[in-house]
Amino acid sequence: PSGGASSHARACQPVETFEFCADDLSGCLLEAARRFSELYGYPRPEPAIYRRPRRPEASCIIVLHRNTHFVRELMIPSLVNAAVDRAIEIIVVCNGGGSFMRDEVECVVSESHSVARAYNLGIARSRAPLVALFHDDCLLDDPAWLDKVSAALRAGADAVSPEIRYLEKIGSTPIKPLPILKNVPLVAAREVFE
């Protein structure tokens, strides 16, 4: 048969498949992330070890809902790599139950399934003068993010919201331009929430 439908169907077939192994879900997810990165040209952030600071400058609160692998393997390394030599505290709030473990990241469980309550629970546990609220699907690529939001708050802003721009590299690796809407989190002084 001729026409666009059959040729379109052929174009949408997967290029490569890999066998799913239920006994090694973590390994399968890592392999899927690796292949996704290779297919679309977006490299994973460099591995990073997080150490909880004694006196943090900013508390990064991540509300997690069924996106554990992304947060553990991509988001937290992007936070740590974008805050080299800065004291950030990372708090993951498992919204709707569950658990989370990675390095020294603090995990809090919110049974409510309410994003606002989950953020409030994270804020109550935070220790820094600045609070940065993240969803569980963000990547941070700007090592000057903390300086930028701090400057905006000192200039009189009550809160700093996300900027819209294009991500053109991860670390030193150039990538195809990717529109980023949540490049910088919602950040405010802790006293705004008290």
Secondary structure, 3 states (H helix, E strand, C coil): CCCHHHHHHHHCCCCCCCCCCHHHHHHHHHHHHHHHHHHHCCCCCCCCCCCCCCCCCEEEEEEECCCHHHHHHHHHHHHHHCCCCCCEEEEEEEECCCCCCCCCCEEEEECCCCHHHHHHHHHHHCCCCEEEEECCCCCCCCCCHHHHHHHHHHCCCCEECCCCEEEEEECCEEEEEEEECCCCCEEEEHHHHC
